[in-house]
Amino acid sequence: MTVRPTEFGVGFGGTLKPSEYGPLAECLERYGFHVATAFGDLMMQPPALVLAMMAGATERLRLGVGCYTPWTHHPVEIAGQMAYLDMLTEGRAFLGLVRGAWLDQLGIDTSHALPALTDTLAIIDAVLAGGETGHTGPVYSVEAGTRPYYPIHRPRLPLMIGTWSPRLARFAGARADEIQIGGCANPAMIPVVRAWADEGAVAASRDPACVGIVVTAVTVVDEDRATARALARTEAALPMHAIARLDRTLEVDPELLDAMGVLLRQNDFEAAGRLIPDDLLDHFAFCGTPEEVAEHAAAAYTAGAKRVEFDSPFGSSPAQGIRLLGERVLPILRASGLGQ
């Protein structure tokens, strides 16, 4: 049976100045983080460009898109961007795919996510393999012989599927290397998704242990607990509103979500965040003092996470938050045997 070591990761929302990514990535590598991801959510910076800025400043850090949606990028474009990033990093890139959120703002119907993701993955595989084969699907197709005009470093990239859905988790269990539960800081959801993934892996005659579970959520660490949690409320309001109903282990008051929705449509993220009860916040953010964040992350690892990704804004500033994560949080986790 495959046994995976645990990893430390950081996620970037794609909102910083381009000049900031290289120095921050250099710090991550120095502190011993294993992975940095950049999100491809609606109206965030293109993730491959964000990661390209990190590539030149690092030598070991794995860089992944977490995640592309098939609705805003054609699969051949995803393949091209990932092939470029993989060449740039000399094989440190990995691909993330997700159904996508907030796409109703573009008038996009995402109800047929599984066929779209299946077609996307098939076409990416065909392109990275050199374009000899094609693919005909219900959403996307490509003719055989449609060859890339650029070099390919690896014919297959490690794959991460982001989902809270039983169907997509089973699909990931059959096809992916990792499943990302986006916006989740709730250890109780990890065994739920693990069970779905195991079903898909067994059906595909795969060892379930070859699929890792990744949790990723807004993170704010600060010496002052109140400061950290106030900022985390503001930052977590939008993602929490989008995913709270998907958490099978919680009962979230629908009137709370409705009230938050009104404020979020007015772009009043701070007011929406103030509505989040204290105990509910801990299911959707890692926040507090370094010791509290380390304890929270350790609970996620104990529940079965392969990797915890501490997502932006990290702290009162990105650099300050990453410093506290690297100098205060990670040593506590390593002392308990994690991240080896």
N, C-alpha and C positions, 0 to 999 in steps of 0.2 A: 504494500500500500504506500502511496506517495505521502510524505509528510512535508508540509510547507513551513518554513520559518516565518515568524511574524515580522512585519515591516512597519516603518514609520513613514507617513506621507503628509504632503501639504497640497492644498488645492487653491488655485487662483481663479477669481471670478472674471478676470479680464477687464479690469477697470483702471489700471495704473498707467503711468506714463511709460513709454517703451524703454526709456533709460533706466527705469527702476528694476526691471526683471533680472538682468544679468547679475548685479550685485547681490540681490536677494537670493538668487539661485546659488551663487558662490557661497553664501552663508549657510544655506541648507546643506550643501555638500560637506562643508567644514564641520557642521554639527553632527553629521552622520545620518541625515535623512536618506531614505532609499528612493523615494518617488516624489515627483511633482507633477500634478495634473493641471490642465487649464480647461475651464468649462466652455462649452459652445452654446450656452443658453441665449435666448433671444436678446438682442441688442447689447451683448457683450462683445469684446474684441475677438476677432478670429483666433481660435485657440492655437492653430499651427504657427501663426505669426508670434504669438506670445511665447510659445515653447522654443521657437527658433532663436529668440533673444536670449533664452537660458542656455541653449546648447553650447554656444561658444565659451560660456563662463564655467562650464562643468566638464567633468571627465567620467564620472561614475553614475551620477543621478539618472535614473530612468525617467523619461518624459512621456506623458500620455495625454491624449485628448479624452476628457471625461465630461460630456461625450458629444459626438456628432449626431444630429438627427437626420434621417433620410429625407425629410420634407423640405429642408432648406439647402441641401447640397445633393447634386446628382452623385451616384456612387463612383463614377469615373473621376470626379473632382476630389472626392474623399480619398480615393486610391492615390491620386497624384500628390496631394498634400502630404499624406502619410509616407509615401515613398521618398519624397524630398526630405522630410524630417528624419526618417530612418537613415538615409544616406548622410545627412548632416551630423547626426549623432553617432554614426558608425555602429548602428544596431541597438540603440538604447530607447527607441520609440515603441509605444504600444497604442493600439487603436481602441477607442471606446465608442459604442453605439447606444442610442437611447431613443425611446419614442418621442420625447420632447414635451416641453411645457410652455404654456402661454401662447401657443401658436394660433389660438382662436383670434388673437389680435391681427393675424394675417389672413384670416378667413380660411385656414387650412383644416381639413378634416383628418384627424389622426386615428380614426377608429379602426383602420386596417393596418395597425402597426406591425403585426407579426409578418404578413406577406411582404410589407415594405422592407423590414429588416432582413428577412430571408433573401430577397432579391439584392439588397445592398451588399450583404456579405458575400453572396455568390459572385457578384460582379467585381468587387474588390479583390477577391481571391483570383478571379480570372485575369484581371489586369496585372496584379503582382506576379502572377505565374508567366507573364509574357504575352498574353492575349491570344494564345492559340485557340482556346475554347471560348465559346460564348455562353449566353444565358438568356432564356426567354421566361419572363415571369409576369404576373398579373399587374405589377406596379412599374417595374423597371426591366429593361432588356438591353442586351448588347450583342452585336453580331460577332461570330467567330472571326478571328483575324484582326480584331480591333486592337492594335498593338500600341503600347506607350512609346513615345519618342524620347524617353529619358531613361537613365540607368536605374536598375532595381537592386537594392542592397540585399534584401531578403525576400523570398517568395511568399512568406507568411509572417505576419506580425502577431504578437500576443494580443488576444481579444478580451475586452471587458464589456459586458452588457450592463447598463444601468436600468434598474427597474424595481418597482414595488409589486408587480403583477405576478400572480401564480403562473400564467401561461408563458410570459417572457422569462421568468426564472427557470421554468422547466426547459425552455429553449436554450437558455444560457447553460444549464447543466449539461445539455447534450453537445454544445458547440464551443463554449467560451472557456477562458482561463480564469476569469474573475467575474463576480457579480457585484456591482456597486449599488448600495442603497443610498440614494442621494438625499441629502438633508436630514439624515438620520443619526441621532446620538442616543438612540434607545436600545440598550443591549437586548431587550426582550424580543425585538424584531429579528435579531440575527438567527436564532434557531428556527423561526418561522420560514424565513427565506432559504435557510440551509435545507430544510425538509423538501421544499419545492425543487430546489436545485438537484438534490439527491435523486428525486424521482426521475428527472430528465436524464441525469447521468446514467442511472441504472438502465433506463429504457434504451439508451444509446450504447450500452455495454462499455461504459467508461467507469473508471475508479472515481467515486464521488469526491475523494480527497484531492483530486487534481483541479478542483474548482474552488478558488478562494473567495471569501466574503469580505467586502470592503465597505466600511461605513464612513461617510463623509458629511460634515456638518459645519455650519458657522462656528468659528472659534474666536473667543476673546479672552486672553489671559492678561491679568494685571495684578500688581501687588495689592491694589484696592479692590475688594470684592464687589462693592456696590458699583463702582465705575465700570468694571468688566460686564456685569450683568445688565446694566442700563444700555450699554452699546450693543450687547448681544441681542437684546429685545428688538432694537431698531433694525439690526441687520437680518435677524431671523424671521421677521414678520412676513415678508413676501414669500420665501420658500415654505415656511410653515403653513401659510394659508393654502398653498397649492397642494401640499401633500398630507396634511393632517388627517384627512378622511381615509387615506390609504393605509394608515397604521392599524393593523388588525388587533393590536394589544391595548388600544386606547379607546376611550369614549370621549370625544371632544364635543362640547356643546355647540350645536349648529348655529345658535344665536350669536355666540362669540365669533364664529367664523364669518357670519353675515356682517356683523358690526365691523370687523377688521376689513372685510372686503370693501365696504363703503369708504373707509379711510385710505385704503391702498389705491383705490381708483382716483383719489384726490392727490396721490403721491405723498401722503402724510404718513411716512413709514414710522416716524417716532411715536405718533399718537396710536397707530395700530399696534406697535410693539408694547406700549404701556398696558394694553388690554390682556396680554398673555399672562396667565397665572404663573407664579414662581415655579411650582412643581412641573407644569407643562413645558416651561422653557427648557428644562433639563432633558427633555426627550428630543429636542430639535437643535440643541447647541451645546458645545463644550465651552463653558465659561466660568470664570471665577479666578481665584488665586492659582498659582502654579501647582500647588499641592492638590487643590480640588480638581483641576483639569486632569492631572495625572491619575487621580483616583477614578475619575469618570472614564477615562480612556482604558484603564486597566480592567474595568468592569466589562467593557466592550470586547477586549481580548479574551477575557475569561469566558464570555458567552460564545466565542468561536470566531471572532473577526481575525482574518489574516492581516489586515491593515486598517489602521485608523488614519483618516486624512483630516488634518486640522485645516479648515478652510478660512479664507479671508473674511474679516479684516485682520485676524490674528491678535491684535491688541490696539492700544490707543494710536499706534502707527504701525504699518507693516513691519518695519525694521525692529521696533521695540517688541512687538509680539513674537516675531521669529526668534529674537534673542532670548526671551523668557522661555519659549518652547525648547530651544536648543540647550540652554544653560541650566534650566530648572526642571522642566517637565521630563525630557528624555532621560536624564540621569536617574530619576525615580523609577521610570519604567524599566530601564536597563537593569537596575538593581534587583528587580523581581524576575529577571531572566528573559524579558521581552526584547525584540529587535535584534536578536542574535542571528 
